[in-house]
Amino acid sequence: MDEIFLEAAMESVEVREFLAGTVAVFSTPSPGKTSPNEDVAALFAYEPAGGVLVICDGVGGSPLGRHASRVAVEEVRAHLEVAASGQQSLREAILNGIESANRSVLDLGQGAATTIAIAEIQADSVRPYHAGDSVVLVTGQRGRLRLQTIAHSPVGYAVESGMLDQDEAVHHEERHLVSNVVGAQEMRIEVGPGIDLRARDTVLVASDGLFDNFYVEEIVRLVRTGPLEQVAAALAHRCLERMRVAEGDRPGKPDDLSFILYRPTRSSASRRISAASSGRKHSSA
């Protein structure tokens, strides 16, 4: 199943079966905004157990940002179609797709740019790819943060180095600045480590509209328990409320909002864990 959510103005979360699990998708423009949503969300299946979750966030608040995010997603899809024919691995297709997207967005000219964040799902594993400040995050049922990409921005790097804490970062006046985007001559693709997905793990891919309105621990607390549709609906509702109503020191910044949640089925992850345990017992006998 391939699906692109382009210029979406969703009023509710959409839930699908995808690969060996379930996805929940939400994408909508900033509250009160009259121009279209510049974010694009996409689901691309590569094989029965492999595929990608994609979020692109057009930069600049102009039609060019909207075009850039659409072009980036279309280039990734084109390379995944080549990969599905057996000519490339999924990893090669993702990297080539982002590189091709960068060239195509550069060709748009006039400063067109977009962020991109991709979660590659392969059976019971996930690997992140990104350029910009859209984020891939993986959390476990017990609330352990298993993976989080670093925003390619001065503030993101300052948090990673310990120069800023989360509270300072989410309120920082330069939080909107991005130092690495699709549509830049020196665009850099960051490829993260692949990790196993365990029973009840949740993968989140999101534009900065989500992370500018929550502390990470709040997101983890919301995401880690409950049915996926319920979790996604709560995340969307609370985020939009924060965008609409400023309250004390609570984060709140209007922006286009897009995210994808993916959770593998319990039976699939359980079978993998069981098989791994059996293999260890056999080898030690």
N, C-alpha and C positions, 0 to 999 in steps of 0.2 A: 504493500500500500504506500503510495506517494501522495502527499497532501501539502499544499502551500497555503498559508493564511496571509493574504496580501491585502494591505490597507484595511485590515479587519477592524470592526467596531463591535466586538462581541459583548453581549449583555450577560452571558453566563458561560461557564466552563464547558468545554466539549471533551468528552471522554471516548477513547477508542481502545480496542485491542491492538497491540503493536508488538511485533516480534514475539518474544517469549514472556510478554507481560502486558501492562496497561499504561496508556499515556493519558494525561489530562493537559489540555492546551487552553491558554487564555491570551488574548491580544486585543488591545483597545487603545484609542488615542487618549491623550491627556484630558482630564475633565475640563470642559468648557472650550476645548480647542475646536476651531472651525475647519482647519485644513486636515487632510487625511493622515492616518497613522503612518509614521515612517518606519516602524518596526516590521519585520517579516519573520514569521515562524514557519518551520517546515519539518515534515517527517518523511524520510526516504528509506525504504526497505531495499536492502542489497541482496539478501537471501533470506530463507525462513528464519534464521537466527541472527542475522546481521543487518545493521542499518545505522542511520544517524539521526540525531535530533539537532536542529539548527535554529539559531536565533541571530538575526542581523538587525542592527540599530543604525539607521541612517543618520549621518552627522550633518549638522548645520541648520536645521529648521527651515529648509527650503525644498522645492521640488527635486533638486539634485540629490539630497539625502534620501528621499523616497526612491528615486531611480537607482541609486547606488545599492541600497539594500536588496532591491528586487534583482538587479543584475548579478549580485554576488550569489544569491540563492540559486538563480538559474544556471550559473556556471558550475556550481557544485553539483547540481542535479545532472547536468550534461556529462560530467566526468564520472559520476556514479553509474550512469547508464553504460558507459564504456566499460567500467569495471565489471558490471554484471554480465557482460558478454564474455568474460574470461580473459580480457586483455590486461587488466590491472588488478592489484590487490585493493581491498577497501582502503587501507592506509594510503597507498599511492594515489588513489582517486581523490581522497579528501585533500591531500597536500597539493596535487595538481589543480584541483578545483579552486582552492583558495588563491593559488598563484595566478591562475587564469582570470579569476575574479578581480584580482588586483590590477592586471593589465587592462581589463575591460572598463573598470571604474576610472582608471587614469585616463582612458580614452574619452570619457564623458567630459573631462576638463572642468575648469572653473571651480576647482576645489572640491569636487564631489568625493565623498568618503562614507564609509560605513564600518562599524565594528562587526565582528563575527565570532560566534562561540559555537562549537560543535562537540557533541558527545557521541563517540563511536561506540556502538553496542555490538559486541561479538559474543553470542551465546550468553554466558554468565559473567562477562567482564565489560569494563567501560574504560575509555581513554579520552581525555579532553584535548581539544585543539582550540586556540583562540588568538585573535588580534584585536586589541582594544579593551574596553572595560565591561563588556558583557561577560557573564560569569557561568562557569560550570561548577557545580557543588554536588557532593555525594554525602549523605548522612545515613547513619544506621538507626535501627528502631530504638536503641537505648540513648540516642542523642549524641553519639560520637560523630564528630565531623571527620569523615574519612578522606575527603579530597575537596580542595577549593582552589580555583585558579586565581592568580594575582592580577588585579586590574592594571593594564598598561597605562598608567597615569602617574604624575608626580605624587599625588596623594596615595595611590595604591602602593607605590614603591616605598613611600615613607612609612606606611603601616607595616609592610613586610620587614623593613629594617629596624622597626621598633621606635622610630622617631615620632610617630603619632599613634595614639590608641584609637579604638573604634569610635568613641564618642567624639573625639576631636576630628576624626576623618569625615564622619557623616555630616558634620556641620561646617566643614572647611569651605572657605569662599572659592577655592580653586578646584573643588571636587569635579566640576564639569569638564576640566581640561583632560584631553586624551593624547597620549604621546605615540601611539602606534595604531594605525588604522589600515583597512583595505582601501586603497586609493592613494597610497604614499609611495614614493620611489624607494624608500628604505623600509617598506613593510616587512615585518618579521612575524613568522608563524611560531607560536610557542606550543610545543607538543608535550603534554604531561605524561606521567606514568600510567600504565594500565593497571587497574586493580580489579580483583574479583568482586562480583556482586553477591552479597549474602541475602538470605531470606529477610524480607522486610526492609532492605536498603532502598533508598529513594534517590534518584538522580534528578537534579534540577538544572535547567539551562535557562538563563534569564537575562533580559536587558537591564541596564542600570536603573531603569524606572522602579525596579523592585528593591534593589540594594541601596538606593538613595532614600528609601522610606522605612527601612527596617535595620536594626542591628542584626548581625549574622546569627547570634544566639537566639533571637526571636524567630527567625526563619526556621532554624533547626528545630526549635520547640514546636512550631506549628506543623512542620512537615513530617516529623518522625512518627506520628501515630494517627490512627483513624483511616477510614477508607479514602482512597486517592481523590475521588470526586469531592468529598467533604473537605479535605485538606486544601485542594486547589481553590474551591469556592471561598473558604475563609481567608486564604492568602490574597485573593483578588479583592474581596470586599474590604478587608482592613487596609490594604495598600491604597485603594482609591479613596477611602475615608480620610486617610492621612494626607493625601494630596489635596483634598478639598478643604480640610479644617486644620489649621495650625493649632497645636496645643502644647504650651510650655516648651520644654526642651526636647520633646519627642520629634524624631525625624519627620520631615514633610517637605516634599519637593515635587510639584506637578511635572509630569513627563509621560510620554507614551509608555505603556506597560505591556510587556510580553513575557510569558514564561511557559516552559514545558516541564511537566513532572513525569517521570517514568519509574515504574516499580515492577520488577520481575515477579512472576507468579511464585508463590511459596513452594509449590511442588517442584518447579524447575530448579530453584536454588537448592532445595533440600536434596534433590537427586544428585546434584553436583557435589555437595558436601559429603553425602553418604558414599559416593563413588571414591572421593579423595580419601576418606577414612579407610575404606576397604583396601585401597591401594597401599596405604601406609602399613596396614596390618599384614598384608601379603608380603611386602618387601622385607619386613622385619622377622618373618617366620624362618 
